[in-house]
Amino acid sequence: MQGDKTEKLLGELQGEQDYGVLLAAQMGGVPQELQLMIQTAQYDEAAQGLRPRAQYILRALGVVEHRVSLGMFGRLFIADEHPILFHYNLTRHAIHFEGKPKDVNELVLDIHQGYLSTFGPWRELARDINREKPLVDLLQSGGGVLGTMPKPAAERMVKVLEHHGLTARLDEEATYEKDDEHGRSRRMKLLGVDDSYLIALDFSVDEMGKV
């Protein structure tokens, strides 16, 4: 439910001379709501400074994860497809394997690289890997569960394991549900603000007035 001013806010941050300032972040009036106060500005070369444009309040509803740093930023976007959303919007699969690798250290490296190529800097392998024993010991044990990951990462791990001569299969978790008990979608969206982000059910934007 992007608010009437969402496109206006995004439009004021499109140019090379356009900037935003995240002024404040606070809890909203309902559970799992966060509110961001945002100032948009444009760099004025003649004045060698920023010229304020407008102020907005952005509401994130149903927040499940966030990392917010106040201050100036250059990029803001809203997306419903992004690697950081895989853990919320896709099925998760347990990765079973059998066999022992010829070079366990090379396999460990390829597992890390495969995970990084799927999620980039947004997630860490420790979140999804089996931590009952050290990874090297697990891979040399002859079989077990490597971990439980969203489908794209799990499928990538199968390819990595098979490349090293192991056999692998996936078991889908039965806990994933696309809709809640009222039939509403559980799919999450991402608000990215440079290195800051919020993951929530939806976002809305209102203009606070000209400055």
C-alpha positions as CSV (number, residue, x, y, z in Angstrom):
1,M,0.0,0.0,0.0
2,Q,2.5,2.6,-1.1
3,G,1.1,6.0,-0.1
4,D,0.3,8.8,-2.4
5,K,3.6,10.5,-1.8
6,T,5.9,7.4,-2.4
7,E,6.5,8.2,-6.0
8,K,7.2,11.9,-5.2
9,L,9.7,10.9,-2.6
10,L,11.5,8.4,-4.9
11,G,11.4,11.0,-7.7
12,E,13.3,13.6,-5.5
13,L,16.1,11.1,-5.0
14,Q,16.8,10.1,-8.7
15,G,19.3,12.7,-9.8
16,E,23.0,12.8,-9.2
17,Q,22.6,16.0,-7.2
18,D,19.7,14.7,-5.2
19,Y,20.2,13.6,-1.6
20,G,18.2,12.6,1.4
21,V,18.7,12.9,5.1
22,L,17.3,10.4,7.5
23,L,16.5,12.7,10.4
24,A,14.9,10.3,12.9
25,A,13.5,6.8,13.4
26,Q,10.9,6.0,16.0
27,M,8.3,3.4,17.0
28,G,4.9,3.8,15.5
29,G,1.4,3.7,17.0
30,V,0.9,0.0,16.5
31,P,3.0,-3.0,17.1
32,Q,5.8,-3.7,14.6
33,E,5.5,-0.2,13.1
34,L,8.5,2.0,12.5
35,Q,8.4,5.6,11.3
36,L,11.3,7.3,9.4
37,M,11.5,11.1,9.1
38,I,13.2,12.0,5.8
39,Q,14.4,15.3,4.4
40,T,15.1,15.5,0.7
41,A,17.5,18.1,-0.7
42,Q,19.4,19.1,-3.9
43,Y,23.0,20.1,-4.1
44,D,23.3,23.8,-5.1
45,E,26.6,24.3,-6.9
46,A,26.4,28.1,-6.7
47,A,25.9,28.0,-2.9
48,Q,28.2,25.0,-2.4
49,G,25.5,23.4,-0.2
50,L,22.3,21.5,0.0
51,R,19.0,23.2,-0.8
52,P,16.1,21.6,1.2
53,R,13.1,20.4,-0.9
54,A,10.5,18.5,1.3
55,Q,10.1,16.4,4.4
56,Y,8.3,13.1,4.6
57,I,7.3,10.5,7.1
58,L,7.7,6.9,5.9
59,R,5.8,4.3,7.8
60,A,6.9,0.7,7.8
61,L,4.2,-1.7,8.8
62,G,4.8,-5.2,10.1
63,V,8.5,-4.8,10.5
64,V,10.4,-8.1,11.1
65,E,14.0,-6.9,10.6
66,H,15.8,-3.6,10.4
67,R,19.2,-1.8,10.5
68,V,19.0,1.9,10.5
69,S,21.6,4.6,10.6
70,L,20.7,8.3,10.7
71,G,22.3,10.8,8.4
72,M,22.7,11.7,4.7
73,F,22.0,9.1,2.0
74,G,22.0,9.0,-1.8
75,R,19.8,6.0,-2.6
76,L,16.4,4.9,-1.5
77,F,14.3,2.0,-3.0
78,I,11.4,-0.3,-2.2
79,A,11.6,-3.8,-3.6
80,D,9.7,-7.1,-3.3
81,E,12.4,-9.2,-4.9
82,H,15.8,-9.1,-3.3
83,P,18.2,-11.7,-1.8
84,I,17.7,-10.4,1.7
85,L,14.0,-11.3,1.4
86,F,14.7,-15.0,0.5
87,H,14.4,-16.0,4.2
88,Y,10.9,-14.6,4.5
89,N,9.4,-15.1,1.0
90,L,10.7,-18.4,-0.2
91,T,10.5,-22.0,1.0
92,R,13.4,-23.4,3.1
93,H,15.1,-26.7,2.5
94,A,17.3,-29.0,4.6
95,I,20.4,-30.0,2.6
96,H,21.2,-33.7,3.2
97,F,24.6,-35.1,1.9
98,E,26.5,-38.3,1.8
99,G,30.2,-39.0,1.1
100,K,33.5,-37.4,1.9
101,P,35.3,-34.7,-0.1
102,K,38.8,-35.2,-1.5
103,D,39.8,-31.7,-0.3
104,V,37.6,-30.6,2.6
105,N,39.2,-27.1,2.8
106,E,38.4,-26.5,-0.9
107,L,34.8,-27.6,-0.3
108,V,34.5,-25.3,2.7
109,L,35.8,-22.4,0.6
110,D,33.3,-23.2,-2.2
111,I,30.4,-23.4,0.2
112,H,31.3,-19.9,1.5
113,Q,31.6,-18.6,-2.0
114,G,28.4,-20.2,-3.1
115,Y,26.5,-18.6,-0.2
116,L,28.1,-15.2,-0.8
117,S,27.2,-15.3,-4.5
118,T,23.5,-16.0,-3.5
119,F,23.1,-13.4,-0.8
120,G,26.0,-11.0,-1.3
121,P,26.8,-9.0,1.9
122,W,23.2,-9.3,3.2
123,R,23.5,-12.6,5.0
124,E,26.1,-14.7,6.8
125,L,26.5,-18.4,6.4
126,A,26.4,-19.0,10.2
127,R,22.7,-18.1,10.0
128,D,21.8,-21.2,8.0
129,I,24.6,-23.8,8.5
130,N,24.4,-26.8,10.8
131,R,26.3,-25.7,13.9
132,E,26.1,-29.0,15.9
133,K,29.8,-29.5,15.0
134,P,32.5,-27.5,13.1
135,L,31.9,-27.4,9.4
136,V,35.1,-29.3,8.5
137,D,34.2,-32.1,10.9
138,L,30.7,-32.2,9.5
139,L,31.9,-32.5,6.0
140,Q,34.3,-35.3,6.9
141,S,31.8,-37.3,8.8
142,G,30.4,-39.1,5.8
143,G,26.9,-37.6,5.8
144,G,24.4,-35.4,7.6
145,V,22.6,-32.1,7.2
146,L,24.7,-29.3,5.9
147,G,22.1,-26.7,7.0
148,T,18.6,-25.3,6.1
149,M,18.4,-22.5,3.6
150,P,16.0,-20.7,1.3
151,K,15.6,-22.6,-2.0
152,P,18.1,-20.6,-4.2
153,A,20.9,-21.1,-1.7
154,A,20.0,-24.7,-1.0
155,E,20.0,-25.5,-4.7
156,R,23.4,-23.8,-5.0
157,M,24.8,-25.9,-2.1
158,V,23.6,-29.1,-3.9
159,K,25.7,-28.2,-6.9
160,V,28.7,-27.4,-4.8
161,L,28.5,-30.7,-2.9
162,E,28.0,-32.7,-6.1
163,H,31.0,-30.9,-7.7
164,H,33.1,-32.3,-4.9
165,G,31.9,-35.8,-5.5
166,L,29.2,-36.0,-2.7
167,T,25.6,-36.8,-3.2
168,A,23.0,-34.4,-2.0
169,R,19.2,-34.0,-1.7
170,L,16.8,-31.4,-0.4
171,D,13.8,-31.7,2.0
172,E,11.4,-28.8,2.0
173,E,10.3,-27.5,5.4
174,A,6.5,-27.7,5.9
175,T,6.3,-24.6,8.0
176,Y,6.2,-22.0,5.1
177,E,2.8,-20.4,4.5
178,K,2.2,-17.7,1.9
179,D,-0.9,-16.3,3.6
180,D,-1.9,-15.7,7.2
181,E,-5.1,-17.0,8.8
182,H,-7.1,-14.1,7.3
183,G,-5.9,-14.8,3.8
184,R,-3.5,-11.9,3.7
185,S,-0.1,-12.2,2.0
186,R,2.9,-12.8,4.3
187,R,5.3,-11.7,1.6
188,M,7.8,-9.1,2.9
189,K,9.1,-6.0,1.1
190,L,12.5,-4.3,1.4
191,L,13.1,-0.6,2.0
192,G,16.8,0.1,1.2
193,V,18.4,3.4,2.3
194,D,22.1,3.1,1.3
195,D,23.4,0.6,3.9
196,S,20.3,0.9,6.1
197,Y,17.2,-1.3,5.5
198,L,13.9,-2.3,6.8
199,I,12.0,-5.5,6.0
200,A,8.2,-5.2,6.5
201,L,4.9,-6.1,5.1
202,D,4.3,-2.7,3.5
203,F,5.4,0.9,3.4
204,S,3.5,4.2,3.1
205,V,4.7,7.8,2.7
206,D,3.1,11.1,3.7
207,E,4.6,14.5,3.0
208,M,5.1,16.7,6.1
209,G,5.0,19.9,4.2
210,K,7.4,22.2,2.4
211,V,10.5,23.5,4.1
